[in-house]
């Protein structure tokens, strides 16, 4: 949920005073994915303990794939379900097949060497500091010294991280209301 809110907040912040240029087409989509990859890394490191180095490529593949294949098939299935349940079922099976192909491709991508960087940011202050750095980096061009945001982001990488001693573990219980997760 926090990543979804973070994504929407990031898009509002970045595009509040500068509209995407429709003439740029696919280049604007790439620009958007770069912004999201940069903007969400502090939350990703905090919640998942790593930073994906292939999320940019994964999103470039997954978003159009879902938007152009699976989503239209699912919507078509919903529209024709009352008329022809058999055809609707066929649409949903085709959407499921498309999503399974996407899952296989993303699985290959996630298993590439160096596809992610193990980076646990357990200190909430580091998350806030690096998020502020991203906030400054992605500020409108009118803000002077936007490049200084990189120093706030680097602080998270240079800050000493606690290491677990052998034969110990860290357990985090995640209670999200409708489900429960345990991170060991």
GIRASUL-V650200 format. One record per residue. RES is the residue in one small letter. PSI is psi in degrees with one decimal (NA if undefined). D_LAST is the distance of its C-alpha to the last C-alpha in Angstrom with 2 decimals. Layout:
RES|PSI|D_LAST, RES|PSI|D_LAST
This chain:
x|-41.6|20.63, x|-35.1|20.44, x|-35.9|20.89, x|-46.8|23.86, x|-41.5|25.39, x|-39.7|24.83, x|-47.4|26.55, x|-44.4|29.48, x|-40.8|29.89, x|-43.3|29.87, x|-40.8|32.48, x|-44.2|34.63, x|-47.5|34.50, x|-39.9|35.37, x|8.9|37.97, x|-38.9|39.52, x|3.6|42.39, x|112.9|42.43, x|146.4|42.68, x|145.6|41.51, x|111.6|44.51, x|-22.4|45.19, x|-17.6|47.39, x|-19.9|44.45, x|-114.5|42.82, x|-32.4|40.15, x|-36.2|40.11, x|-36.9|39.15, x|-42.5|36.27, x|-43.1|35.05, x|-43.9|35.54, x|-43.9|33.51, x|-36.4|30.56, x|-41.6|30.75, x|-45.2|30.73, x|-38.5|27.67, x|-44.8|25.76, x|-44.4|26.77, x|-26.5|26.41, x|-1.0|22.92, x|-35.4|21.13, x|-42.9|20.21, x|-38.5|18.52, x|-44.0|16.81, x|-37.8|15.49, x|-47.4|14.38, x|-33.3|12.66, x|-9.1|11.33, x|14.3|11.18, x|166.4|14.14, x|123.6|17.78, x|128.8|19.48, x|-5.4|22.75, x|6.0|24.07, x|-30.8|23.52, x|-49.6|27.15, x|-40.7|28.46, x|-44.3|26.21, x|-35.6|27.56, x|-30.8|31.06, x|-46.7|30.87, x|-42.0|28.93, x|-51.6|30.76, x|-35.4|34.26, x|-49.3|33.25, x|-43.4|31.99, x|-32.0|34.79, x|-15.9|37.54, x|-65.9|36.63, x|-46.7|34.10, x|-48.5|34.87, x|-37.2|38.67, x|-40.5|38.43, x|-44.2|36.36, x|-39.6|38.80, x|-41.2|41.75, x|-40.9|40.40, x|-40.7|40.18, x|-36.1|43.71, x|2.8|45.33, x|-39.7|43.52, x|-24.9|46.41, x|-48.0|48.98, x|91.9|47.51, x|-31.0|44.32, x|-44.0|44.57, x|-39.6|44.71, x|-42.4|41.85, x|-38.7|39.75, x|-40.3|40.77, x|-43.8|39.63, x|-34.8|36.19, x|-39.9|35.93, x|-39.4|37.00, x|-42.2|34.39, x|-41.6|31.69, x|-43.5|33.02, x|-41.5|32.99, x|-33.2|29.36, x|-36.1|28.43, x|-42.5|30.33, x|-42.6|28.52, x|-40.4|25.12, x|-43.5|26.32, x|-42.0|27.55, x|-32.1|24.41, x|-43.0|22.40, x|-44.0|24.88, x|-40.1|24.56, x|-18.6|20.77, x|5.4|21.14, x|148.6|23.83, x|140.1|23.47, x|29.1|22.39, x|-19.9|21.47, x|157.9|18.67, x|117.8|18.05, x|116.6|14.67, x|99.9|15.13, x|121.2|12.78, x|87.7|15.06, x|-16.7|13.56, x|115.0|17.12, x|-28.1|18.79, x|-35.7|22.12, x|-36.3|21.37, x|-45.5|20.53, x|-41.3|23.85, x|-46.3|25.70, x|-33.4|24.70, x|-38.9|25.35, x|-39.4|28.71, x|-44.0|29.34, x|-41.8|28.80, x|-43.6|31.01, x|-43.2|33.71, x|-37.1|33.50, x|9.8|33.96, x|160.5|36.67, x|153.4|40.14, x|-20.3|42.35, x|-19.4|44.57, x|119.1|42.03, x|151.7|43.11, x|40.3|40.73, x|-30.5|37.91, x|-18.7|36.85, x|-17.5|35.75, x|-26.8|32.59, x|-32.2|31.31, x|-35.0|31.25, x|-36.1|28.95, x|-39.9|26.57, x|-27.7|26.90, x|-37.3|25.94, x|-32.7|22.29, x|-30.3|22.52, x|-16.7|24.55, x|134.2|22.70, x|131.8|20.97, x|138.5|17.20, x|138.3|15.52, x|143.4|14.27, x|139.5|11.98, x|154.5|14.33, x|149.1|14.26, x|19.7|12.97, x|162.7|10.48, x|159.9|6.82, x|130.8|5.76, x|128.7|4.59, x|128.2|6.46, x|123.1|8.72, x|110.8|10.92, x|111.8|14.33, x|18.1|16.82, x|-55.5|19.66, x|3.4|20.02, x|168.6|16.57, x|135.4|13.23, x|146.1|9.82, x|122.6|6.36, x|117.6|3.82, x|NA|0.00
